[in-house]
């Protein structure tokens, strides 16, 4: 199923649908490929768990060489630590006192870091860490182009870093410089240009840190779509890709950078034809509640010319270019956006030999941090 075009053969799998399927062979190759990439590029790998939300997959990534796991929510970090991960970084701001208490409590069980872009939450985190008797690692997040979180690069970021370094219970670890918008720039030249601009902002901030007598052990960021550029064009030394393990229909539209490996599609939504009006029209038993469409419609796998034309809560309508699909026919979809699709499901059904007569379920992976919004 690596190229998303193999014929669907699931006659050995009695799976109730809709169900989220992971091609374990492709998943293994993706994990190993990124680990080799990081080693060859000379950067630390800290994969992002917001993609899979699964402690079992996180353990596979650490076993392959990752230094730890990135999370976007405190609840994700708690789920990863409960699942055996010993080093987590929450690449997000945490401001609520109750959440800062949870963050500090988590540091009794694992090495814990998080991001700040303002002084007030840094002071609150310091108080929580001191009260809990722990030390929290802090990355000062700078806005390098995403227009989301992050303080102003340069002197403002350095002043915040100095304040963090002087607060008890906190350890200034470096900078978070992630350009989320660069991930979906389709052409490599455009992605490279966005990261060059980001790199200039990071360098400006590093100079300002030096003037404050500070250095950055970690300069983190980089996603699946851009990590070759952060690693090759700028000062990043820790990359945080997530989608590479699964990929999706949106990433399939990116033109890869020459010389860097293409990651395989390993995540699919298994559905069933539940209705058909004529030979050219089929309705599948999954809709918005089973797959995200914020980055585009899912793609039909293994049926030439078939195209998703619409979704509702529990239905997907497919137009067929040729032939027809009988009631009860299994159909695989490639999600448009893997991260929010995974968050809609309780489990991943792991299959070996997907797309062959020997296909078999070999594991069920719990999506431990499903719905971990807090």
N, C-alpha and C positions, 0 to 999 in steps of 0.2 A: 504493500500500500504506500510505498515511499513517495511515489509521484502522484498519488491520488487518482490514478486511472485504471488500476487493476480491477478485474471483474469481482463482484461481490460474491463470496461463497461462505455463507454462514450456516450451512445445513447441519453442522455439528453443534451449533450454539442455540440452545433453547432459551433465548433471552427475551424477557418482557420489555416492550418498548413504550416510550422512548428511553434510551439508555446511553450513557456516555461510555465510549469504548476507547481504550488506549492501546495502540500497537506497540507492544513492549519491545519488540526487536528494534523498531525505529527509535523508540525512546532511549534505549540503551546506547545506540549509536550517537544520538544527539548529545547525551550527557558526556560520553567519552570524547566526542569531537570538540566540545567547548572546553573541556578540561585540558586537552592538548593545545588548543588555541591560546588559552591563558598562559600556559607554561611557555609556549613558543614566543609569545609576545612579552613575556617577563612581567606580567601583572598578576595580582591576586584575584581570585574568582570568588565572588559572594553572590550566588544566584538569588533571584527574587522569588519568594514563595507566593506572592500575590497571584501568580499564574496558576499554580497547582493546588495551593492550600493544603498540601498533603505531606504529613511528616514522613511517610514512607518514601516518597520521592526525594524529599530533602535529605534523608539519610543516604540515599543513593548518590546524590550530588556531593555530599561531604566525603563519602567513601572514595569518590573519584578524584578528590583533591581540592574541593572548595574549602576555603578557610572558615566559612560560616554561612549563615543564611540571612538574606535581606527580607524584611517584612514591611508592609505599608500600614498596618494597623497593630495596635498593642495586642488585640485579641489573637491575631495571627501569630505574633511572637510567643504568646502564652501557649498556644497550641503546638508550636514547633518545639518549644522547650519541654512540654509534657511528652512529646514524642521522641525525645532523646537528643535534640540539638543543643549544643553547649555554647554556641556563640551566635547571637542574633543582633541585628541592627534594624531599628525601626526608622526608615527613611522618611520620616514625617514629623511634624510638630505635634507635641502633646502639651496641652495647656490646662486641662481640668485637674484640680487638686486630687480627686479620687483616682484618676488615671495615673497621675504621677506617683501616687502611693503604690498602685499596682506595678508600675514600672520598677520602682525601687525594690519591691518585694521579689520581683522576678530575678533581680540581680543576686539574690541569695542562691539561685539555682543555676545560673549561667552567666557568661559574660554578656553584658547588655549595653547597647548604645542607642542613641536617638539623635534627632536633628533639632536645632533651634534657629530661628531667624529674628528673635527679639529678646531683650534682656529680661522682661518680666517673667516669662515661663522658665528661663534659665535659673532665676533666683528661686522660683517655686520648686523646681526640680532639685536644686541644691538643698533646700530645706527638707524635702522628702528623702533624699539620699542620706543626709546626716541623721535624720530621725530613725531610718532603717539600718544605719551602720554599714552602708555600702558605698561603692563608687560607681558612678555612671559615666560611660564614655559619651562624648558630645562631638558631633560634627556641626559646624556652622554652615547652614545651607545658603548658597548664593544663587540668585536668579541669573542663569546664563542664557536665557532666551525663551524659556517656556512660558513666562508671564504668569506664573502660578505662585508657589511659595518661594521664599528665599529673600534674604536681605540684599542690599545694593553691594555689588562687588567692590573691592578696593578698600579704602580707608574705613568705611562704615563696617564692613565685615570684619576687618582686623580689630577695630575697637570692641566689637562684640566678642570676638575670640579672646581678647585680653581680659575682658570682664569674666568670661566663662572660666578661663584658666585660673583666675583669682578666687573663684567661689569654692567653698569646701564641698566635698562630696562629688565634685565633677572633675572629669579629666578631659582636657581639650585634645581631641584626637586628629582634627583636621577639617577638611571641607567636603561638603556634599554639593556636587555640581552636575546635576542630571538635566539633560535637555530632552524632555519628553516629546516635544513637537518634532524633533528631528527623526524619530523612529519611523514615521510614515511618509517621509519625503521619498518619493518613488525612485528618483535617479541618484546614483552614488555621488555625482558631482554636487548636487544640491545638499545631500547629507554632509558631505565633506565641508562645504562652505559654512553650513550652520555650526559644525563642530569647530572649525577654525575660529569663528567669532567667539564661541564659548571658551576656547582655549585662551584667547587673548584676555578675557575677563578673569579666568583662573590665574593666569600669570600676573596680572595686575594685583590680584588679591594676595598672592604669595609674596610679592614684593612688599606689600603693606604689612603682612604678617612679620616679615623679616625686620621691618623697621620697629615693630613692637617687641622684638626679641623672641618671636615664636616661630615654630616650624610645624608643618603638617605631616604627620605620619601617614595619614590616609587622605587621598584625594579621590573621592568615590563618585560614581555615576555610571553612565554608559548603559545602553540597552541592546537588545538583539539587533536592531536595525543600524546601530551606530558604533558599536564597540570597536570595530577595526580602526575607526578614525580617532576616537579618544586614545586608543593604545598607540597609534602611529603619529598623530599630529600634536598631541598635547601632553600635559603633565600627569594625567590620571594614572594611578597605580593600583586601583581596585575597581573592577567592573562588576555590574549588577544586572546582567541580562536575565530575563525570565521566560519570554515566549519561545525561546529556541528549543525548549524540550518538546513543545507541541506544535508550534506554528499555527497559522490559520489562513483564511481566505484573504484577509487584509494584507498580511505579510507576503502572501504569494504574489502580490502586485508590485513588490519592491524589486528593482533590478539589483542583484547582489554586486558587491565590490569585487573586481577582478582579483583572483588569487585567494580569495577567502572561501571557505566551504559553504555549501548550501545545506541548510538544515531540513530534515524531512518532516512531512506532515505525519503526526502520530495520534492526533486527537480527532475522533469522529463521533457524530451523534447517530446512533442506530434508530431508525424509525420503521414504521410499517404502513403500507398502503391501506387506508381505511375506507376510501371511497373513490369512485371513478365515474365520471359522467359520460366520457367517450374515450376513444383510444388515445387521444392527445392530451388528456387531462387526468392527473392523479392527485389525491389529497392524502397527506401523511399525518400521522397521529402525534405531531409535535409542533409547538408554536413558540410564541414569545416566552412562555414559561420554561422552555427547554433549551433555547439558544438565543444568544444576544445578537442584535442586528445593528448596534450603534456604529460599527465599522463596515457595514454592508451585509447583504444577504448571504446565507450559507450557500455553499456550492454542492451540487449533486455529484457524487463520486461514482465512477464506473459505468455511467449510462450516457453514451455520447449524445450531445445536443440537448440533454435535459437541463432545464433551468428553473430555479425557484422564482415564481412571479409574485408571491405574496405570503404573508404570515398573519395569523390572528392569534388569540391566546393559546389555542390548543390545536391549530391546524397549519400545515404548510401546503401551499398549492404549487404543483410542479407542472410545467408545460413540457411535453415530450416531442422531440423532433421526429422520431420514428418509432414504430412499434407501439406496444402498450404494456402496461403493468397490471397484473392480475391482483385482485384483492388478497391481502395477506403477504404480498411481496415485501421482503426486507429491503430498505434503501438506506445507504450511508450518506450523511451530510458532513461537509467540512465546515465547522462554525466560522462565521465572519470574524469573531473576536473571541479568542480562547479564554482570557481571564474571567470576564463576567459570565461566560457560559458555564465554566466549571463551578462558579459560585451558585448556580441554580440546581446543583445535583448533590446527592449525599455520598456517592461512591463512583469510582472509576472501575470498569470491568477490564482487567488486563488480559490481552489475547496474544498468544504466540502464533506465528504463521498466518496472520491475517491476510486474506486474499488468496489462500491456498486451500485445497481440500483437507489439509491437516490442521486447519485452524482449531485452536482449543483455548478455553479459559484456563489460565494458570494462576491467577490471583485476583482478589478484590481489594482495591485500595480505598480506604476511608478518606473522604475529603474533610479532614479534621477541623479546618478553620472555615468551613462553609458558613456564611452569614456573620462572620466575625467583624462586625462593623464598629465595635466599641474598643 
